[in-house]
Amino acid sequence: MRRIVSRRLLLLPALLYVIIAWALNTVLAKQAVTHMDPLAFTFTRFLVMTPLAFGLARIGGNPIHVERRDIPALVLCGTCGYGAYQYFWIIGLANTTPFASSLLGAMSPLFTLALVALVGQERVRSGRWLGVLVAFAGIAIFEGALSGAAAFRIGDLLTLCAALVFAGYNVVSARLLDRYTPLELLAITMAIGTAIIAPGGIPALLHTPFATLGWGVWWRLLYATVFPILLTYPVWSYAISALGAARVSIFSFLTPVLTGLLSIPLLHASFPRYEIVGGAVCIAGMLLANLLGRFSLTSLWAQRTLPMER
């Protein structure tokens, strides 16, 4: 028992490391794309990450195979998880703040709920929908709808599109994990995503003056290439296997908080009060959707009123 408890305690700092790495990646990527074309930045990352992903799968003893019946689903996964997603995410990040990018990107699980309910893949209880409504109310507050400071930001819209597209990856990939290991699926779909990024990435890459890029851009590019997936994905996957997906997913809601905090010293960012309030309400809604996933509002109300009826 002591061994099990100590192992789980060790997972807490490991998960915190993952969250910090993800939050820092958003801030550093924002800094990099102010000096480098966003698509050139992304395409360079994927040119390096894709062979590394295949190497990681091979080291993990996962032989790469593709079943013909799965080709359409794999292409869709590569498009939603990496190809189209990266267009929306990196261009969105270039046109918004890291905090907004991280917060709005964290909406992907809620879009996933809507998709699985729409296709009938899973029954979504009303407790989750309550969390979804609270989260979207938080987004409205964050965008200034109640403060008279509402403004259309193209970066926020593109980031929400990225979250919606990635929800498609979550839904489709769940059906493929019975026949492919996570590392195998990662390598295959990342290769497909790289091919989709190429039409926009190659011209941007050819027009990038790499000789004039300083070390400040290069080390941020190196970090964004190695850390967000290759040096955090195995830790996150192991934590899910040890603690369960529901418990581990709660940690992901810390990412927008840490991104905002890191933006203050690294980008000298400041946040209007309505953005702080809206972000807090949005994260609270995400937590509600996670924690109330097993309950329906009618059953909760029945349990509450039962003692009165007695």
Secondary structure, DSSP 8 states (H G I E B T S, - for coil): -HHHHHHHHHHHHHHHHHHHHHHHHHHHHHHHHTTS-HHHHHHHHHHHHHHHHHHHHHHTT------GGGHHHHHHHHIIIIIHHHHHHHHHHHTS-HHHHHHHHTTHHHHHHHHHHHTTSS---HHHHHHHHHHHHHHHHHTTTTTT-----HHHHHHHHHHHHHHHHHHHHHHHTTTS-HHHHHHHHHHHHHHHHHHHHHHHHHT--GGG--HHHHHHHHHHHHTTTTTTHHHHHHHHHHH-HHHHHHHTTHHHHHHHHHHHHHH-----HHHHHHHHHHHHHHHHHHHTTT--HHHHHHHHHHHHH-
